[in-house]
Amino acid sequence: MLLASCVWAGAIQDLLDAGHDVIAVRDWPRDPGDEEILRSSIEEDRILVTLDKDFGELVFVLGAPHRGIIRLVDIRAAEQGRVLVTVLGRYQEELLNNALIVVEPDRVRVRMPAVQ
């Protein structure tokens, strides 16, 4: 999993404790921008986690490829790790099929890529 720089750093430990392989953009020498982050997630076969809606635009408007994206919306920083662990367990199959999952406090929306 690749955490964009906007995701709370404390979420990393929750994910590691649950056995997930996690890297974070915040640990890179510089933030290369959304397109490069998305490209890196593909090259490393990692689900991208973000708070930023721009990745959805890259994927669904511009047709950029991806390996699954989780977007957290209005999830308190201290809860992000726990929420991600739950979502990863519950929506594993969808994420393996490159879903875009939007997680809000009161709902989860799953958008599957168009079949080509």
Secondary structure, 3 states (H helix, E strand, C coil): CEECCCCCCCHHHHHHHCCCCCEEHHHCCCCCCHHHHHHHHHHCCCCEEECCCHHHHHHHCCCCCCCCEEEECCCCHHHHHHHHHHHHHHCHHHHHCCCEEEEECCEEEEECCCCC
